[in-house]
Amino acid sequence: MAKKTHEKREKLFKKYQENLKLLVDNNLISEEINIYICPICLKKHKHLNEIDPLTLEDAPPKALGGRANILTCKSCNNKCGYLIDSHLAKRMNEIDQKKLLPNTSVKVKTTIDGEIFNGTLSVDEHGKMSMFHSLKNNNPNTLNPTMEKVGKGKVIDFDFEKSTVIPEKLEYSLLKTAFLILFEKTGYSLILNKCYNSIREQLLNPDKRVYPEYFWFKNIYGLKQGVYFVTDKGYECFFVTFNLDTGKTKSSFLVVLPCPLNEIDDIIEKLSSAIKSEMTLKLYPVENEKHNYIDDLENIKKLFEWLDKRTNVN
């Protein structure tokens, strides 16, 4: 496994190094070559294994069915993992648990004769529910006498345990997933632009709001997973769609990311109005296999030409 991981890291390192060199050699961007730039913090790496080595990064998070197709600094990977991705994974699993699906269990607070206990509600493969109370996390002096009185017809109230998920950090995990998918599909053509600085700042500072609210929603358009240009004049941006898979259920999300043409605050406000009015938006799929934006120079040039043309129009 360690050998396969190392080989994959080397392959990705070379892939995006070559993408960066292709852009520089064709005067599409100005940057050093023979380096890998972490998309989150923009640190430049000449080697895989430095003081802060490059590590495989899953987008979406691995716990939600994601796969590692890019690299980020180990510090970025770890920090984002425990500060934001953990909230998304936990919330998606909480939603599953509250559905009381077969072969699941959920921690609950039960109330019996005015006494409150910690319990576990389990659902078997046939949908039959059972309640368990452990002496380890309850006071035996109250648990045992109370349970002795429990019989057929006894009313037991229960509530799900209070969530420790911070909603904003869940949202930032969605933002991170979308941003890294955009990098995976388009390399350094876009993400070095200053319009993505607010995303980087948000991911590295999850305790304050940087990126505007209402940038994500359920995939109401039923789009396949991938990256889409919104090409309507004045609405130019990217839609990134992806699935989150808990192993029990799948949910599809759509995240709005900026392109270098418009301010993201304005775009999100305009899109909110467009969605409410059921306006039909023109979408162009980046993820189409015919449109390779990593090493196909012709397609990369078309991307830059499209942006230049729209810049002049706007």
C-alpha positions as CSV (number, residue, x, y, z in Angstrom):
1,M,0.0,0.0,0.0
2,A,2.8,2.4,0.9
3,K,4.4,1.8,-2.5
4,K,1.2,2.4,-4.4
5,T,0.6,5.6,-2.4
6,H,4.1,6.9,-3.2
7,E,3.7,6.0,-6.9
8,K,0.3,7.8,-7.0
9,R,1.8,10.9,-5.4
10,E,4.7,10.9,-7.9
11,K,2.3,10.6,-10.8
12,L,0.1,13.5,-9.6
13,F,3.2,15.6,-8.8
14,K,4.5,15.2,-12.3
15,K,1.0,15.6,-13.9
16,Y,0.4,19.1,-12.4
17,Q,4.1,20.2,-12.8
18,E,3.8,19.5,-16.5
19,N,0.4,21.3,-16.6
20,L,2.1,24.4,-15.0
21,K,5.0,24.2,-17.4
22,L,2.7,24.0,-20.4
23,L,0.9,27.1,-19.3
24,V,4.1,29.1,-18.7
25,D,5.8,27.9,-21.9
26,N,2.8,29.2,-23.9
27,N,2.7,32.5,-22.1
28,L,-0.7,31.8,-20.6
29,I,0.4,32.5,-17.1
30,S,3.6,33.8,-15.5
31,E,5.1,31.5,-12.9
32,E,8.0,29.3,-11.9
33,I,8.3,25.9,-13.5
34,N,9.3,22.5,-12.2
35,I,7.2,23.1,-9.0
36,Y,3.9,22.0,-7.6
37,I,1.8,24.7,-6.0
38,C,-0.6,23.7,-3.2
39,P,-4.0,25.0,-4.3
40,I,-5.0,25.8,-0.8
41,C,-2.1,27.8,0.6
42,L,-0.1,28.4,-2.7
43,K,3.1,27.1,-1.1
44,K,5.6,26.1,-3.9
45,H,7.1,22.6,-3.7
46,K,10.1,21.5,-5.7
47,H,10.0,18.1,-4.2
48,L,7.3,15.7,-2.9
49,N,9.0,15.3,0.5
50,E,9.9,18.6,2.1
51,I,9.4,19.8,5.6
52,D,5.7,20.1,4.9
53,P,5.3,17.2,2.4
54,L,2.7,16.9,-0.3
55,T,0.0,14.4,0.6
56,L,-2.9,12.8,-1.3
57,E,-6.1,14.8,-0.8
58,D,-9.6,13.3,-1.1
59,A,-12.3,15.4,-2.7
60,P,-15.0,14.8,-1.5
61,P,-13.7,13.6,1.9
62,K,-12.8,9.9,1.9
63,A,-15.4,9.2,4.6
64,L,-18.0,10.3,2.1
65,G,-16.8,8.3,-0.9
66,G,-14.2,10.7,-2.2
67,R,-11.0,9.7,-3.9
68,A,-7.5,11.3,-3.9
69,N,-6.8,12.8,-7.3
70,I,-4.7,15.8,-6.3
71,L,-2.0,16.8,-3.7
72,T,-2.0,19.4,-0.9
73,C,0.4,20.3,1.8
74,K,0.2,17.9,4.7
75,S,-0.5,20.9,7.0
76,C,-3.4,22.0,4.8
77,N,-4.7,18.5,4.5
78,N,-4.7,17.9,8.3
79,K,-6.0,21.3,9.3
80,C,-8.9,21.2,6.9
81,G,-9.6,17.6,7.7
82,Y,-10.2,18.1,11.4
83,L,-11.5,21.6,11.3
84,I,-14.0,21.4,8.5
85,D,-14.3,18.0,6.8
86,S,-15.1,16.2,10.1
87,H,-18.2,18.4,10.5
88,L,-19.5,17.5,7.0
89,A,-18.9,13.7,7.5
90,K,-20.6,13.8,10.9
91,R,-23.6,15.7,9.7
92,M,-24.2,13.4,6.8
93,N,-24.1,10.4,9.1
94,E,-26.4,12.2,11.6
95,I,-29.0,12.6,8.9
96,D,-28.7,8.9,8.1
97,Q,-29.1,8.0,11.7
98,K,-32.2,10.1,12.2
99,K,-33.8,8.3,9.2
100,L,-33.6,5.1,11.4
101,L,-32.5,3.0,8.4
102,P,-32.1,-0.8,8.7
103,N,-28.8,-1.9,10.2
104,T,-28.1,1.4,11.9
105,S,-27.9,2.6,15.4
106,V,-28.0,6.1,17.0
107,K,-27.2,7.5,20.4
108,V,-30.3,9.0,22.2
109,K,-31.4,10.4,25.5
110,T,-34.3,8.5,27.0
111,T,-36.7,9.7,29.6
112,I,-38.4,7.1,31.9
113,D,-40.5,8.1,34.9
114,G,-38.8,11.5,34.9
115,E,-35.2,10.0,34.8
116,I,-33.0,10.8,31.9
117,F,-30.6,8.1,30.6
118,N,-28.0,7.7,27.8
119,G,-29.1,5.0,25.4
120,T,-28.6,3.5,21.9
121,L,-31.5,2.9,19.6
122,S,-30.7,0.1,17.1
123,V,-32.6,-0.9,14.0
124,D,-32.0,-4.4,12.6
125,E,-32.2,-5.5,9.0
126,H,-35.9,-6.0,9.2
127,G,-36.6,-2.5,10.6
128,K,-37.2,-3.8,14.2
129,M,-36.1,-1.2,16.8
130,S,-34.4,-2.1,20.1
131,M,-33.2,0.2,22.9
132,F,-30.0,-0.4,24.9
133,H,-28.8,1.2,28.1
134,S,-25.3,0.6,29.3
135,L,-24.0,0.9,32.9
136,K,-20.8,2.5,31.6
137,N,-22.5,5.8,30.7
138,N,-25.4,5.8,33.2
139,N,-25.7,5.9,36.9
140,P,-26.4,2.3,38.0
141,N,-28.2,3.6,41.2
142,T,-31.0,5.0,39.0
143,L,-30.7,2.9,35.9
144,N,-31.2,-0.5,37.5
145,P,-34.2,0.3,39.6
146,T,-35.9,2.1,36.7
147,M,-35.3,-0.7,34.3
148,E,-36.8,-3.2,36.7
149,K,-40.1,-1.3,36.3
150,V,-40.0,-1.3,32.5
151,G,-42.5,-3.7,31.0
152,K,-44.9,-4.0,28.1
153,G,-46.8,-0.9,27.4
154,K,-44.3,1.4,29.3
155,V,-43.9,4.8,27.7
156,I,-40.3,5.7,26.9
157,D,-39.6,9.1,25.4
158,F,-36.4,9.6,23.5
159,D,-34.5,12.5,21.8
160,F,-31.5,12.4,19.5
161,E,-28.3,13.7,21.2
162,K,-27.5,17.3,20.5
163,S,-25.3,17.7,17.4
164,T,-21.8,19.1,17.8
165,V,-21.6,20.0,14.1
166,I,-20.9,23.6,13.3
167,P,-23.1,24.5,10.2
168,E,-20.6,27.0,8.8
169,K,-17.7,24.5,8.9
170,L,-19.9,22.0,7.2
171,E,-20.4,24.6,4.4
172,Y,-16.7,25.3,4.1
173,S,-16.1,21.6,3.6
174,L,-18.5,21.7,0.6
175,L,-16.6,24.7,-0.6
176,K,-13.2,22.9,-0.3
177,T,-14.5,19.9,-2.1
178,A,-15.7,22.0,-5.0
179,F,-12.6,24.1,-5.2
180,L,-10.3,21.0,-5.3
181,I,-12.5,19.3,-8.0
182,L,-12.1,22.5,-10.1
183,F,-8.3,22.3,-9.6
184,E,-8.4,18.6,-10.5
185,K,-10.2,19.3,-13.8
186,T,-8.5,22.6,-14.9
187,G,-5.1,22.5,-13.2
188,Y,-3.4,25.9,-12.8
189,S,-5.3,27.6,-15.6
190,L,-7.8,29.1,-13.1
191,I,-7.0,28.6,-9.4
192,L,-4.0,30.9,-9.2
193,N,-6.2,33.8,-10.1
194,K,-6.8,36.3,-7.2
195,C,-10.6,35.7,-7.5
196,Y,-10.0,32.4,-5.6
197,N,-8.1,34.1,-2.7
198,S,-11.3,34.4,-0.7
199,I,-11.7,30.6,-0.9
200,R,-8.2,30.0,0.2
201,E,-8.6,32.4,3.1
202,Q,-11.9,30.8,4.1
203,L,-10.4,27.3,4.2
204,L,-7.4,28.4,6.2
205,N,-9.6,30.5,8.6
206,P,-12.8,28.6,9.2
207,D,-13.6,30.5,12.4
208,K,-14.6,33.6,10.4
209,R,-16.9,34.2,7.5
210,V,-15.0,35.2,4.3
211,Y,-16.8,33.6,1.4
212,P,-20.4,34.8,0.9
213,E,-23.3,32.7,2.2
214,Y,-25.8,30.8,0.1
215,F,-23.1,29.4,-2.3
216,W,-24.3,25.9,-2.2
217,F,-27.6,23.9,-2.6
218,K,-28.8,20.5,-3.3
219,N,-28.3,19.5,-7.0
220,I,-31.8,20.6,-8.0
221,Y,-30.9,20.5,-11.7
222,G,-30.0,16.8,-11.6
223,L,-26.6,17.5,-13.1
224,K,-24.1,14.7,-13.4
225,Q,-21.0,15.0,-11.2
226,G,-18.5,17.5,-12.7
227,V,-17.7,21.1,-13.4
228,Y,-19.9,23.4,-15.5
229,F,-19.4,26.9,-16.9
230,V,-22.4,29.1,-16.5
231,T,-22.1,31.1,-19.8
232,D,-25.0,33.6,-19.5
233,K,-23.7,37.1,-19.8
234,G,-23.3,38.6,-16.3
235,Y,-23.8,35.3,-14.6
236,E,-20.4,33.7,-15.6
237,C,-19.2,31.4,-12.9
238,F,-18.7,27.6,-12.2
239,F,-21.1,25.1,-10.9
240,V,-19.4,22.1,-9.3
241,T,-21.5,19.1,-8.6
242,F,-20.6,16.0,-6.6
243,N,-22.1,13.2,-4.6
244,L,-21.6,12.4,-0.9
245,D,-21.9,8.7,-0.1
246,T,-22.2,7.7,3.5
247,G,-22.4,4.0,2.6
248,K,-26.1,4.2,3.5
249,T,-27.4,7.0,1.3
250,K,-26.1,9.3,-1.5
251,S,-26.7,13.1,-1.7
252,S,-25.8,15.4,-4.6
253,F,-24.7,18.9,-4.0
254,L,-24.0,22.0,-6.2
255,V,-21.5,24.6,-5.2
256,V,-21.0,28.0,-6.9
257,L,-17.4,29.1,-7.6
258,P,-16.2,32.3,-9.2
259,C,-14.5,32.8,-12.5
260,P,-12.1,35.7,-13.1
261,L,-14.9,37.7,-14.8
262,N,-17.2,38.5,-11.9
263,E,-17.3,39.2,-8.1
264,I,-18.6,36.1,-6.4
265,D,-20.9,38.2,-4.1
266,D,-22.7,39.7,-7.1
267,I,-22.9,36.3,-8.8
268,I,-24.5,34.5,-5.8
269,E,-27.0,37.3,-5.3
270,K,-28.0,37.2,-9.0
271,L,-28.1,33.4,-9.1
272,S,-30.5,33.4,-6.1
273,S,-32.9,35.6,-7.9
274,A,-32.5,33.5,-11.1
275,I,-33.2,30.3,-9.3
276,K,-36.3,31.7,-7.5
277,S,-37.7,32.9,-10.9
278,E,-36.9,29.5,-12.5
279,M,-34.6,31.2,-15.0
280,T,-32.9,28.7,-17.3
281,L,-29.1,29.0,-17.3
282,K,-26.8,27.9,-20.1
283,L,-24.3,25.4,-18.8
284,Y,-21.2,24.1,-20.6
285,P,-19.7,20.9,-19.2
286,V,-16.0,21.0,-18.4
287,E,-15.9,17.4,-17.3
288,N,-16.7,16.1,-20.8
289,E,-14.0,13.7,-21.8
290,K,-13.4,15.6,-25.0
291,H,-12.5,18.7,-23.0
292,N,-9.1,18.0,-21.3
293,Y,-7.8,21.2,-19.6
294,I,-4.7,19.6,-18.1
295,D,-2.5,18.7,-21.0
296,D,-4.6,19.5,-24.2
297,L,-3.2,22.9,-25.2
298,E,-5.9,23.5,-27.8
299,N,-8.7,23.2,-25.2
300,I,-6.7,25.2,-22.6
301,K,-6.2,28.0,-25.1
302,K,-10.0,28.0,-25.9
303,L,-10.6,28.5,-22.1
304,F,-8.3,31.5,-22.0
305,E,-9.8,32.9,-25.2
306,W,-13.3,32.6,-23.8
307,L,-12.3,34.4,-20.7
308,D,-10.5,37.1,-22.6
309,K,-13.5,37.6,-24.9
310,R,-15.9,37.9,-22.0
311,T,-13.6,40.3,-20.2
312,N,-13.7,42.6,-23.2
313,V,-17.5,42.3,-23.5
314,N,-18.1,43.0,-19.8
